[in-house]
């Protein structure tokens, strides 16, 4: 690994299980970087498209355990294809619309599969998938009236939300509710009464957000927290400076990707969760006139992140992996591509595409994790213009 100039983890002479795992991973990643040192970073677009199309049509038996996440698999796959600028044919779009419609619950919301109870997470996934297809046929299957009733039923008095009837409560449910209400132009503001205060109580001493008040800061919950505050017009209700510092410190110096929590291993999915939070934080600063556009900076190494994704995380048969030695899956493919898109096209500053121009992905909206054109079309369909209802 001579010639690979990167800063390795220093356990300061006190090895732990965590530091041992980190050093083992760095050795593995180092081998990959050295092996591909002279190669031009190349997005394996056609391989990824082939993998994703096959995922839509055929899943291995091992995916049986994800029966309650079928709407998620549809969203992960459609979003990945959209970022790769691949258009589904008409028959596949119709099949997806019919499947998602079969997952819609009579009393509002969507289940993870046909006949399953409504749940906020698969509801978010189903709505996003229909927004990606974007046709009138797709968007018109969403029953906004029963959806509004579903959100009201999930609401808890302190401003949080149940994921499903009598289910768990955490930051994901607030985010899913806020996104759904925003995309569908649901104007019942009572739904989010006290939500800003509840979200703010989830910010930890480190700067990130936890799933519920008093827990550990986590990249996924942080994204959900800052996104929800943005949608509710209250980004300034958190400690933005400590949040910014916490996110930046999650980029690993050797691998180049992001970790989800302090002293955890790198994971390609956090390329989106952490970069998305940075983008939303900067959008919030700009929308509140707290920072001039030319002063907004990412303050993280986007090229190093793109190297990790393009060199270490592309599977030889298509799809993205968590880290070297793991297998590809639709989840990590979706969020790796989402993070890559953000790293290439920051909302502030100049675009920075590592490698050939063909590596460029479609631009996405960091709050919704949808292609920008899908958000604009959905807003138009449901009567929203520049954040206001018509």
C-alpha positions as CSV (number, residue, x, y, z in Angstrom):
1,X,0.0,0.0,0.0
2,X,3.0,2.3,-0.5
3,X,2.0,5.5,-2.2
4,X,-1.5,5.5,-0.8
5,X,-1.5,8.8,1.2
6,X,-4.3,8.6,3.6
7,X,-4.7,9.0,7.4
8,X,-5.2,5.7,9.2
9,X,-7.1,5.2,12.5
10,X,-4.9,5.6,15.6
11,X,-6.0,3.6,18.6
12,X,-3.4,5.4,20.7
13,X,-2.1,2.1,22.0
14,X,-5.4,1.0,23.5
15,X,-7.0,-1.6,21.1
16,X,-10.6,-2.4,21.4
17,X,-13.0,-4.5,19.4
18,X,-14.1,-1.4,17.6
19,X,-10.6,-0.2,16.7
20,X,-9.6,-3.7,15.7
21,X,-12.5,-3.9,13.3
22,X,-11.7,-0.4,11.9
23,X,-8.0,-1.4,11.2
24,X,-9.1,-4.6,9.5
25,X,-11.5,-2.7,7.3
26,X,-8.8,-0.1,6.4
27,X,-6.5,-2.9,5.3
28,X,-9.2,-4.3,3.1
29,X,-10.1,-1.0,1.6
30,X,-6.4,-0.2,1.1
31,X,-6.0,-3.3,-1.0
32,X,-8.9,-2.2,-3.2
33,X,-7.5,1.3,-3.6
34,X,-4.0,0.1,-4.5
35,X,-5.4,-2.6,-6.9
36,X,-7.4,0.1,-8.8
37,X,-4.9,3.0,-8.3
38,X,-4.2,3.5,-12.0
39,X,-7.8,3.1,-13.1
40,X,-10.1,6.0,-14.1
41,X,-13.1,5.9,-11.7
42,X,-16.0,4.7,-13.8
43,X,-19.7,4.4,-13.0
44,X,-20.8,1.0,-14.2
45,X,-24.1,2.4,-15.4
46,X,-25.2,-0.5,-17.6
47,X,-24.4,-3.1,-15.0
48,X,-26.4,-1.2,-12.4
49,X,-29.4,-0.8,-14.7
50,X,-29.4,-4.5,-15.5
51,X,-29.2,-5.4,-11.8
52,X,-32.0,-3.0,-10.9
53,X,-34.3,-4.2,-13.7
54,X,-33.8,-7.7,-12.7
55,X,-34.6,-6.8,-9.1
56,X,-38.0,-5.4,-10.2
57,X,-38.9,-8.7,-11.9
58,X,-37.2,-11.4,-9.9
59,X,-36.1,-11.6,-6.3
60,X,-34.1,-14.5,-4.8
61,X,-35.7,-16.7,-2.1
62,X,-33.6,-15.0,0.5
63,X,-35.8,-11.8,0.1
64,X,-38.8,-13.7,1.5
65,X,-37.9,-12.1,4.9
66,X,-38.5,-8.7,3.3
67,X,-42.2,-9.3,2.4
68,X,-43.2,-6.4,4.5
69,X,-40.8,-4.1,2.7
70,X,-41.9,-4.7,-0.9
71,X,-43.0,-1.1,-1.4
72,X,-39.5,-0.1,-0.2
73,X,-37.8,-2.4,-2.7
74,X,-39.9,-0.7,-5.5
75,X,-38.9,2.8,-4.3
76,X,-35.2,1.9,-4.0
77,X,-35.2,0.4,-7.4
78,X,-37.2,3.1,-9.2
79,X,-35.2,5.9,-7.6
80,X,-31.9,4.3,-8.5
81,X,-33.0,3.9,-12.1
82,X,-34.2,7.5,-12.2
83,X,-30.8,8.7,-11.0
84,X,-29.2,6.7,-13.7
85,X,-31.6,8.4,-16.2
86,X,-33.2,5.1,-17.2
87,X,-36.9,5.3,-18.2
88,X,-39.1,2.3,-17.5
89,X,-41.3,1.0,-20.3
90,X,-45.0,1.6,-20.2
91,X,-45.9,-1.9,-19.3
92,X,-43.5,-2.0,-16.3
93,X,-44.9,1.4,-15.1
94,X,-48.4,0.0,-15.2
95,X,-47.4,-3.1,-13.3
96,X,-45.7,-1.0,-10.6
97,X,-48.8,1.3,-10.3
98,X,-51.1,-1.7,-10.0
99,X,-48.9,-3.3,-7.4
100,X,-48.7,-0.2,-5.3
101,X,-52.4,0.4,-5.5
102,X,-52.9,-3.1,-4.1
103,X,-50.8,-2.1,-1.1
104,X,-53.0,1.0,-0.3
105,X,-55.1,0.5,2.8
106,X,-58.8,1.3,2.7
107,X,-58.4,3.5,5.8
108,X,-55.5,5.4,4.5
109,X,-51.7,4.9,3.9
110,X,-49.9,2.0,2.4
111,X,-48.7,-1.3,3.7
112,X,-45.4,-3.0,2.9
113,X,-47.3,-5.4,0.6
114,X,-50.8,-6.3,-0.5
115,X,-53.2,-6.8,2.4
116,X,-50.8,-5.6,5.1
117,X,-51.5,-2.9,7.7
118,X,-50.8,0.7,6.8
119,X,-47.4,1.9,8.1
120,X,-45.7,5.3,7.7
121,X,-42.4,3.9,6.3
122,X,-43.8,1.9,3.4
123,X,-46.3,4.8,2.9
124,X,-43.4,7.1,2.3
125,X,-41.8,4.6,0.0
126,X,-45.0,4.1,-2.0
127,X,-45.7,7.8,-2.4
128,X,-42.1,8.5,-3.5
129,X,-42.3,5.6,-6.0
130,X,-45.5,7.0,-7.5
131,X,-43.9,10.4,-7.7
132,X,-41.0,9.0,-9.6
133,X,-43.3,7.5,-12.2
134,X,-45.0,10.8,-12.2
135,X,-47.9,10.1,-14.5
136,X,-51.5,11.3,-13.8
137,X,-52.4,7.6,-13.6
138,X,-49.7,7.0,-10.9
139,X,-50.4,10.1,-8.7
140,X,-54.2,9.9,-8.9
141,X,-54.3,6.5,-7.2
142,X,-53.2,8.2,-3.9
143,X,-56.3,8.8,-1.8
144,X,-55.4,12.2,-0.2
145,X,-58.5,12.2,2.0
146,X,-57.8,8.9,3.7
147,X,-54.1,9.7,3.8
148,X,-54.9,12.8,5.8
149,X,-56.9,10.7,8.2
150,X,-54.1,8.2,8.5
151,X,-51.6,10.9,9.4
152,X,-54.0,12.3,12.0
153,X,-54.4,8.8,13.6
154,X,-50.7,8.3,13.8
155,X,-50.1,11.6,15.6
156,X,-49.1,11.6,19.2
157,X,-49.9,14.4,21.6
158,X,-46.3,15.4,22.2
159,X,-45.7,16.0,18.5
160,X,-44.2,12.6,17.6
161,X,-45.9,10.0,15.5
162,X,-46.6,6.2,15.6
163,X,-45.1,4.3,12.7
164,X,-48.4,2.3,12.6
165,X,-51.4,1.8,14.9
166,X,-50.0,1.4,18.5
167,X,-46.5,1.0,16.9
168,X,-43.1,2.4,17.7
169,X,-42.3,6.1,17.9
170,X,-39.1,7.6,16.5
171,X,-37.8,10.3,14.2
172,X,-38.5,8.3,11.1
173,X,-42.3,8.6,11.6
174,X,-42.1,12.4,11.9
175,X,-40.0,12.6,8.7
176,X,-42.3,10.3,6.7
177,X,-45.3,12.2,7.8
178,X,-43.8,15.6,6.9
179,X,-42.7,14.4,3.5
180,X,-46.1,12.9,2.7
181,X,-47.9,16.0,3.8
182,X,-45.6,18.2,1.8
183,X,-45.8,16.2,-1.4
184,X,-49.5,15.8,-1.3
185,X,-50.2,19.3,-0.2
186,X,-52.0,18.3,3.0
187,X,-52.6,21.6,4.7
188,X,-53.9,20.5,8.1
189,X,-51.3,22.2,10.3
190,X,-52.7,20.7,13.5
191,X,-51.1,17.4,12.5
192,X,-47.6,18.8,13.3
193,X,-48.5,20.8,16.4
194,X,-45.6,20.4,18.9
195,X,-43.5,18.4,16.4
196,X,-40.8,21.1,16.1
197,X,-40.3,21.0,19.9
198,X,-40.2,17.2,19.9
199,X,-37.6,17.1,17.1
200,X,-35.5,19.7,18.9
201,X,-35.4,17.6,22.0
202,X,-33.8,14.8,20.0
203,X,-30.6,16.7,19.2
204,X,-27.8,15.3,21.4
205,X,-24.8,16.9,23.1
206,X,-22.7,15.6,20.1
207,X,-24.8,17.7,17.6
208,X,-26.6,15.0,15.7
209,X,-30.1,13.8,16.2
210,X,-31.3,10.6,17.9
211,X,-34.4,8.5,17.3
212,X,-36.1,9.7,20.4
213,X,-35.0,12.2,23.1
214,X,-32.1,11.0,25.2
215,X,-30.7,8.5,22.8
216,X,-27.5,8.4,20.7
217,X,-26.9,10.6,17.6
218,X,-27.3,8.6,14.4
219,X,-26.9,9.6,10.7
220,X,-30.3,8.3,9.6
221,X,-32.2,10.0,12.4
222,X,-30.2,13.1,11.9
223,X,-31.3,13.3,8.3
224,X,-34.9,12.7,9.3
225,X,-34.6,15.4,12.0
226,X,-33.1,18.2,10.0
227,X,-35.3,17.3,7.0
228,X,-38.4,17.5,9.1
229,X,-37.4,20.9,10.6
230,X,-36.8,22.2,7.1
231,X,-40.2,21.1,5.9
232,X,-41.8,22.7,9.0
233,X,-39.9,25.9,8.4
234,X,-37.8,25.6,11.6
235,X,-34.2,24.7,10.7
236,X,-33.1,27.4,13.1
237,X,-34.7,25.6,16.0
238,X,-31.6,23.4,16.3
239,X,-28.0,24.0,17.1
240,X,-26.8,24.2,13.5
241,X,-23.1,24.8,14.4
242,X,-22.8,21.6,16.5
243,X,-24.9,19.7,13.9
244,X,-22.6,20.8,11.1
245,X,-19.5,19.8,13.1
246,X,-20.9,16.4,14.0
247,X,-21.8,15.5,10.4
248,X,-18.4,16.6,9.0
249,X,-16.6,14.4,11.6
250,X,-18.5,11.3,10.4
251,X,-16.5,11.3,7.1
252,X,-13.7,8.7,7.5
253,X,-10.2,9.9,6.6
254,X,-8.9,6.7,5.2
255,X,-11.9,5.2,3.4
256,X,-13.5,8.5,2.4
257,X,-17.1,7.4,3.0
258,X,-19.3,8.3,6.0
259,X,-20.1,6.4,9.2
260,X,-23.5,6.6,10.9
261,X,-22.4,7.0,14.5
262,X,-19.2,7.9,16.4
263,X,-16.6,5.1,16.3
264,X,-18.6,3.0,13.8
265,X,-17.5,1.5,10.5
266,X,-18.0,3.3,7.2
267,X,-21.2,2.4,5.3
268,X,-22.1,3.5,1.8
269,X,-25.7,4.3,2.7
270,X,-24.5,7.2,4.9
271,X,-23.2,8.8,1.8
272,X,-26.7,10.0,1.4
273,X,-27.9,10.3,5.0
274,X,-25.0,12.5,6.0
275,X,-24.5,14.5,2.7
276,X,-28.3,15.0,2.6
277,X,-28.2,16.5,6.0
278,X,-25.4,18.9,5.0
279,X,-27.3,20.0,1.9
280,X,-30.5,20.6,3.9
281,X,-28.6,22.5,6.6
282,X,-27.1,24.8,4.0
283,X,-30.6,25.2,2.3
284,X,-32.0,26.1,5.7
285,X,-29.2,28.7,6.3
286,X,-29.9,30.3,2.9
287,X,-33.7,30.3,3.3
288,X,-33.4,32.0,6.7
289,X,-31.0,34.6,5.1
290,X,-28.4,33.5,7.7
291,X,-25.7,32.8,5.2
292,X,-25.0,34.3,1.8
293,X,-24.9,31.8,-1.1
294,X,-21.3,32.5,-1.9
295,X,-20.4,31.8,1.8
296,X,-22.1,28.3,1.9
297,X,-19.5,25.5,1.7
298,X,-19.8,21.8,2.1
299,X,-16.5,21.6,4.1
300,X,-16.1,17.9,3.3
301,X,-14.1,16.1,0.7
302,X,-16.6,15.2,-2.1
303,X,-13.9,13.7,-4.3
304,X,-12.8,11.3,-1.5
305,X,-16.4,10.3,-1.0
306,X,-16.9,9.7,-4.8
307,X,-13.7,7.6,-4.8
308,X,-15.0,5.4,-2.0
309,X,-18.3,4.8,-3.8
310,X,-16.9,4.3,-7.3
311,X,-13.8,2.3,-6.4
312,X,-14.8,0.4,-3.3
313,X,-18.6,0.0,-3.5
314,X,-19.6,-1.1,-7.0
315,X,-20.3,-4.8,-7.3
316,X,-18.8,-6.5,-10.3
317,X,-22.3,-7.7,-11.4
318,X,-24.0,-4.4,-10.8
319,X,-25.5,-2.7,-7.7
320,X,-23.7,-1.2,-4.8
321,X,-22.3,-2.7,-1.6
322,X,-22.0,-1.4,2.0
323,X,-18.2,-1.9,2.1
324,X,-15.7,-4.3,0.4
325,X,-16.4,-8.0,1.0
326,X,-20.2,-7.5,1.4
327,X,-22.9,-8.2,-1.2
328,X,-25.0,-5.8,-3.2
329,X,-28.6,-5.0,-2.4
330,X,-31.3,-2.5,-3.6
331,X,-31.0,-0.5,-0.3
332,X,-27.3,0.3,-0.6
333,X,-27.6,0.8,-4.3
334,X,-30.2,3.4,-3.8
335,X,-28.5,5.4,-1.1
336,X,-25.0,5.1,-2.7
337,X,-26.3,6.6,-5.9
338,X,-28.2,9.2,-3.9
339,X,-25.0,10.2,-2.1
340,X,-23.0,10.2,-5.3
341,X,-25.6,12.5,-6.9
342,X,-25.3,14.9,-4.0
343,X,-21.5,14.8,-4.0
344,X,-21.5,15.6,-7.8
345,X,-24.1,18.4,-7.7
346,X,-24.0,20.3,-4.4
347,X,-26.7,22.8,-3.9
348,X,-24.0,25.4,-3.3
349,X,-20.6,25.8,-5.0
350,X,-19.4,24.2,-8.2
351,X,-20.4,20.8,-9.4
352,X,-17.6,18.3,-8.8
353,X,-17.9,15.1,-10.9
354,X,-15.1,12.6,-10.3
355,X,-14.0,10.8,-13.5
356,X,-15.6,11.1,-16.9
357,X,-18.6,13.2,-17.6
358,X,-20.6,10.0,-18.1
359,X,-20.4,9.5,-14.3
360,X,-22.8,12.3,-13.8
361,X,-26.1,11.3,-12.2
362,X,-29.5,13.0,-12.3
363,X,-29.9,15.8,-9.7
364,X,-32.0,15.1,-6.7
365,X,-33.9,17.0,-4.0
366,X,-32.1,16.2,-0.7
367,X,-35.2,16.6,1.5
368,X,-37.4,14.1,-0.3
369,X,-34.6,12.0,-1.9
370,X,-36.4,12.3,-5.2
371,X,-35.3,13.5,-8.6
372,X,-35.8,17.3,-8.8
373,X,-38.1,17.1,-11.8
374,X,-40.3,14.5,-9.9
375,X,-40.7,16.9,-7.0
376,X,-41.7,19.8,-9.3
377,X,-44.2,17.7,-11.2
378,X,-45.7,16.3,-8.0
379,X,-46.0,19.8,-6.6
380,X,-47.8,20.9,-9.7
381,X,-50.2,17.9,-9.7
382,X,-51.2,18.5,-6.1
383,X,-51.4,22.2,-6.4
384,X,-48.2,23.4,-4.8
385,X,-46.1,26.3,-6.3
386,X,-42.9,27.3,-4.6
387,X,-43.9,25.8,-1.4
388,X,-47.4,27.4,-1.3
389,X,-50.7,25.8,-2.3
390,X,-52.5,27.3,-5.3
